[in-house]
Amino acid sequence: MSNKNIIPKERAYNPKYTPPPLQVAFTIDDEIISPTGGITIFSGLPKNGKTFFLTATIASYFLNDDLFKLRLKLPVDKPLITYMDTETPEHSFYKNIDLIKKFSNGRFNDQNFQAYRLRGLDSNEMITLIENYVINTPLCGCIVIDGLLELVIDENSPNEAKRIDNMLKNIGNNYNVTILAVLHTNRGGNDTNGKLGSRMDKTADSVLLIKKNKEQKNVYDLTGTLLRYAKKELETISIRREDNNVHYVETEKPFKQRTYKDWTLQEHKHLASITIPQRGYTYKEMLDDIQASQAIGVSYSKQIVKVWIAEKIISQKQDKLYYYNP
């Protein structure tokens, strides 16, 4: 048998091996978005606020704290974060870095940050530069690629999509570098573009969608569309852009009136204890008393009594009256 047909031993499952604990690199509202060496995609239509969320994520690393609920951490031995801009002109490139510094609130560290503007280079040249950079920069713990579409000639080419996919996997798996990348969505605004987008949806540890808020001017919303590690759905994060400033927008949750469906068993017991006298109550007397004390209709009152009977909070005796069971 030819050696090329033999799977290397290091690829085999080892029952005696226990992998190290998951190292978390990126969280949103304390939910895991990406492990160290993982891939996160910031998606959305062009000029829809992706870079603002991206710069805030980078700044959170220097703050060593949450920023708009975003938090990026790097290993101690890989403290360098590198920003590769493939899209924007010079003015925007420097403006974005200024925003990172502003968000960092005086804690920005030039020694742990490098940035390169690759706009105008051939896509193959960009890929080679990024790969060689990671290979020759062992201190790099996170690489930011803004944006991925510039690395391909045809976004619908399966071969080009696979090449980018393999490159990102290699960077993450073999060099333990966390990847944050920007990828545009189609005109509908929800799905990432082409074959490259389909690949990234499958490979990435998370895909975040940024959209303009339809009701508030200059407000952009971030939601999690594909999340591998998060245990719950992310609440929408909204930021307002005003000139070169970005502000967190508190999302007001609509008021929801608390009904009997939200009550605890203890609350049901308390209401039953103060409703039903020791002498007992007829079914109609119970309903009348509950309606009066809770200012609700007959239907809700019947539902409450139904809960009381099911939970054995009350019981009907031989005299056909209902009594509270302490």
C-alpha positions in Angstrom: 0.0 0.0 0.0 1.3 3.5 -0.9 2.2 5.7 2.0 0.0 8.5 0.7 -3.0 6.3 1.4 -2.2 5.9 5.0 -3.9 8.3 7.4 -1.2 9.8 9.8 -1.4 8.5 13.4 -1.8 12.0 14.7 -5.1 12.2 12.9 -6.5 9.2 14.7 -8.7 9.3 17.8 -6.7 8.7 20.9 -8.8 7.3 23.9 -5.9 8.2 26.3 -5.8 11.9 25.2 -7.8 14.6 26.9 -7.8 17.9 24.9 -7.1 21.1 26.8 -10.0 23.2 28.0 -11.6 25.5 25.5 -9.8 28.9 25.5 -12.3 31.7 24.9 -11.2 34.6 22.7 -14.4 36.5 21.9 -17.7 36.9 23.9 -20.8 39.0 23.5 -22.8 39.6 26.7 -20.7 36.8 28.3 -21.8 34.3 25.6 -19.0 32.5 23.8 -18.7 33.7 20.2 -15.3 32.3 19.3 -12.6 30.2 21.0 -8.9 31.1 20.5 -8.1 30.2 17.0 -11.7 30.4 15.9 -13.4 32.4 13.1 -16.0 35.2 13.5 -17.7 36.8 10.5 -19.1 40.3 10.7 -21.7 40.4 7.9 -24.0 43.0 6.5 -24.6 45.3 3.5 -21.9 47.8 2.5 -21.6 50.9 4.7 -24.0 49.4 7.3 -21.9 49.7 10.4 -19.8 46.5 10.3 -16.5 48.3 10.8 -17.9 50.2 13.8 -18.7 46.9 15.6 -15.3 45.6 14.5 -13.4 48.5 15.8 -15.3 48.3 19.1 -14.3 44.6 19.4 -10.7 45.5 18.9 -10.8 48.3 21.4 -12.3 46.0 24.0 -9.0 44.0 24.0 -7.1 47.1 25.0 -9.7 48.1 27.6 -9.6 44.6 29.0 -13.3 45.0 29.5 -16.6 44.8 27.7 -17.4 47.5 25.2 -21.0 47.5 23.9 -21.1 44.0 25.5 -18.3 42.9 23.2 -15.1 41.4 24.7 -11.9 40.2 23.0 -9.2 38.4 24.8 -5.8 37.1 23.5 -3.4 34.6 25.0 -0.6 36.1 27.1 2.1 34.8 24.8 0.3 36.1 21.7 -0.6 39.7 22.6 -0.5 41.3 19.1 -3.6 42.1 17.2 -3.2 42.9 13.5 -5.7 44.8 11.3 -5.6 44.0 7.6 -7.8 46.4 5.6 -8.4 45.2 2.0 -11.2 47.7 1.1 -11.0 51.3 2.3 -9.1 54.3 1.0 -6.3 55.8 3.1 -8.5 58.4 4.8 -11.0 55.8 6.0 -8.2 53.4 7.0 -6.7 56.0 9.4 -10.1 57.1 10.6 -11.0 53.6 11.6 -7.7 53.2 13.6 -8.4 56.6 15.3 -11.8 55.2 16.3 -10.1 52.2 17.9 -7.9 54.5 19.9 -10.8 56.6 20.9 -12.8 53.6 22.1 -9.7 52.3 24.0 -10.0 55.4 26.3 -6.2 56.0 26.7 -5.3 52.3 27.0 -4.4 51.7 23.4 -1.0 50.0 23.1 1.0 50.6 19.9 3.3 47.7 20.7 0.3 45.2 20.6 -1.2 46.6 17.4 -0.2 46.5 13.8 -2.3 47.6 10.8 -1.8 47.3 7.0 -3.8 48.8 4.1 -3.9 46.2 1.2 -6.4 47.9 -1.0 -5.4 47.9 -4.7 -3.2 44.7 -4.4 -4.0 41.6 -6.4 -6.2 39.1 -4.5 -3.5 36.4 -4.7 -0.9 38.8 -3.5 -3.1 39.8 -0.5 -3.5 36.1 0.4 0.2 35.5 0.2 1.0 38.5 2.3 -1.5 37.5 5.0 -0.3 33.9 5.2 3.4 34.9 5.3 2.6 37.5 8.0 1.1 34.9 10.3 3.9 32.5 9.7 6.6 35.1 10.5 4.8 36.8 13.4 4.4 34.3 16.3 3.3 37.1 18.7 0.1 37.6 16.6 -2.9 36.3 18.5 -5.7 37.9 16.4 -5.9 38.9 12.8 -8.7 41.1 11.5 -9.5 40.9 7.8 -11.7 43.8 6.6 -13.0 42.4 4.2 -12.8 38.9 2.8 -14.5 39.5 -0.6 -11.4 41.4 -1.8 -9.4 38.1 -1.5 -11.3 36.5 -4.3 -11.8 37.3 -8.0 -15.2 35.5 -8.2 -17.2 35.2 -5.0 -19.2 32.3 -6.7 -16.1 30.3 -7.5 -16.1 27.1 -5.4 -12.3 26.8 -5.8 -11.6 30.3 -4.6 -14.0 29.9 -1.7 -12.3 26.7 -0.7 -8.9 28.3 -0.9 -9.9 31.1 1.5 -11.6 28.6 3.8 -8.5 26.5 3.9 -6.3 29.5 4.6 -8.4 30.7 7.5 -8.5 27.2 9.0 -4.7 26.9 8.7 -4.2 30.2 10.4 -6.5 29.2 13.3 -5.6 25.6 13.7 -1.8 25.7 13.1 -0.9 29.1 14.5 -3.6 29.6 17.2 -4.6 32.9 15.7 -8.2 34.1 16.3 -9.8 35.5 13.1 -12.3 38.4 12.8 -13.4 39.0 9.3 -15.9 41.2 7.4 -18.0 39.7 4.7 -20.8 41.5 2.8 -24.3 40.1 2.4 -26.5 40.0 -0.7 -29.0 42.6 -1.6 -31.6 41.1 0.7 -29.2 41.9 3.5 -29.4 38.6 5.4 -27.2 36.0 3.6 -23.5 36.3 3.1 -22.4 36.6 -0.6 -21.8 33.7 -3.0 -19.9 30.4 -2.5 -17.5 32.2 -0.2 -20.4 33.1 2.1 -21.8 29.6 2.1 -18.3 28.3 3.0 -17.9 30.8 5.8 -21.4 30.0 7.2 -20.3 26.4 7.6 -16.7 27.0 8.9 -17.0 30.0 11.1 -17.7 29.6 14.8 -20.1 32.5 14.6 -21.7 34.8 12.0 -22.9 38.2 13.2 -25.3 40.2 11.2 -25.2 44.1 11.3 -28.1 46.1 9.9 -29.4 49.6 9.8 -32.2 50.1 12.3 -35.4 50.8 10.3 -37.0 53.0 13.0 -34.1 55.0 14.4 -31.8 57.2 12.3 -28.1 56.4 12.4 -28.6 53.4 14.6 -27.1 50.0 13.6 -28.1 46.6 15.1 -26.0 43.5 15.7 -27.6 40.1 16.0 -26.1 36.6 16.1 -27.3 34.5 13.2 -25.1 31.4 13.4 -23.5 30.6 16.8 -21.7 27.4 17.6 -21.0 27.9 21.3 -23.5 30.4 22.6 -26.0 28.7 25.0 -28.8 31.3 24.3 -29.9 33.6 21.6 -28.1 37.0 21.7 -30.1 40.1 22.4 -29.8 42.7 19.7 -27.0 45.2 20.4 -27.7 48.7 19.0 -25.2 51.6 18.5 -25.8 55.1 17.2 -23.3 56.7 14.9 -22.9 60.4 15.1 -20.0 61.8 13.0 -16.9 60.0 14.4 -18.7 59.1 17.6 -20.5 55.9 18.4 -22.9 55.5 21.4 -24.6 52.4 22.9 -28.3 52.5 22.5 -30.3 51.1 25.4 -33.0 48.9 23.9 -36.3 49.4 25.7 -38.1 46.1 26.0 -41.9 46.4 25.5 -43.8 46.2 28.8 -45.4 42.9 29.3 -48.1 42.7 31.9 -47.6 39.9 34.3 -50.5 37.3 34.3 -51.3 34.2 36.3 -49.1 32.3 33.7 -46.1 34.0 35.2 -47.0 33.4 38.9 -45.0 31.0 41.0 -46.7 28.2 42.9 -46.2 30.1 46.1 -48.0 33.1 44.6 -50.9 30.9 43.7 -51.0 29.4 47.2 -51.0 32.9 48.7 -53.9 34.1 46.6 -55.9 30.9 47.4 -55.2 31.3 51.1 -56.6 34.8 51.3 -59.5 34.1 48.9 -61.1 31.0 50.3 -62.5 31.2 53.9 -62.4 28.4 56.4 -66.0 27.6 55.8 -65.3 26.9 52.1 -66.4 28.4 48.9 -68.7 27.4 46.1 -67.1 27.5 42.6 -69.0 30.6 41.7 -68.0 32.4 44.9 -64.3 31.6 44.1 -64.6 33.1 40.6 -66.4 36.2 41.9 -63.8 36.8 44.6 -60.8 36.3 42.2 -62.3 38.6 39.6 -62.9 41.3 42.2 -59.4 41.1 43.8 -57.4 40.7 40.6 -59.6 42.9 38.3 -59.8 40.2 35.7 -62.5 38.5 33.7 -64.3 35.2 34.1 -62.0 33.3 31.7 -58.8 34.2 33.6 -60.5 33.4 36.9 -61.4 29.9 35.6 -57.8 29.4 34.5 -56.5 30.3 37.9 -58.9 27.9 39.6 -57.9 25.2 37.1 -54.2 25.7 38.3 -55.3 25.5 41.9 -57.1 22.2 41.4 -54.3 20.7 39.3 -51.6 21.6 41.9 -53.9 20.4 44.7 -53.8 23.9 46.3 -57.6 23.5 46.8 -59.9 20.4 46.9 -63.6 19.9 46.8 -65.2 18.1 49.7 -68.4 16.1 50.0 -70.4 19.2 50.7 -69.3 20.3 47.1 -67.5 23.3 48.6 -63.8 24.1 47.8 -61.3 24.4 50.6 -57.8 25.6 50.8 -55.1 22.9 51.5 -52.5 24.5 53.7 
